[in-house]
Amino acid sequence: MATVNGLKNQLANKSGQAPKVGNSVKGLLNTESVKKRFEDVLKDRAPQFMASLLSVVNNNDLLRKAEPMSIIQSAMIAASLDLPIDPNLGCAYIVPYKNQGTFQIGYRGYIQMALRTGQYKNINVIEIYEGEFVKFNRLTEELELDFEARKSDAIVGYAAYFELLNGFKKTIYWTKEQVDYHKNKFSKSSFVWKENYSAMAQKTVLKSLLSKWGILSIELQKAVIEDDEERVVRDVTEPEDTNIIDYEETADEAKDEIIIE
């Protein structure tokens, strides 16, 4: 996979000087070196992907102001994972952060890559609405829900589940408070969370489930590593699995079985 410096060096070799920060994304996409990178990865789908990239940038004021090469690099990661970057599809995003374009995966991207392994019989992540939650046993991972008891559109939590072809299955449940704690601690940018809170929450819970218990192909391992929402913060402060939510436990939360009346 190309790095930012690698792409810059290639462009410098063509022109005799390094590209300026002010170069536009459109201008970079018109260079032979960058076009070839995308064509090598995407083959005949490269033109459509690059057009989608221009559309994403043109429709986002902050991305238009971001350093163009960082946007190209983020798009290259998405291309190497074969994930579309149209935000309406929820598979992958290019997010502005401190004048840089950063790569993030959506929950549909994780589902798509998990299914590519051919090892998953079922996989899903859902919102839990007020009234639906009955109880969750953290030891046996038995989640009891009553979808007929829904009281409102208020979301109280998120659940993720998978079952492998060999019968192995896992379920996790996070309250909305747990998701908010994670967001406030790890998210580098509030942009995607503000625009797509529920989608980002589902992604966070599903990523936690897959990274700890799922079958991870090389592609899926790469996706977990490259997902830029948490990478910088975790590299410095969180070497342990992010499935552990290190908020202060109450007496009720310390029990094996959580029951909300």
Secondary structure, 3 states (H helix, E strand, C coil): CCCHHHHHHHHHHHHCCCCCCCCCHHHHHCCHHHHHHHHHHHHHHHHHHHHHHHHHHHCCHHHHHCCHHHHHHHHHHHHHCCCCCCHHHCCEEEEEECCEEEEEECHHHHHHHHHHCCCEEEEEEEEEECCCEEEEECCCCEEEECHHHCCCCCEEEEEEEEEECCCCEEEEEEEHHHHHHHHHHHCCCCHHHHHCHHHHHHHHHHHHHHHHHCCCCHHHHHHHHHCCCCHHHHHHHCCCCCCCCCCCCCCCCCCCEEECC
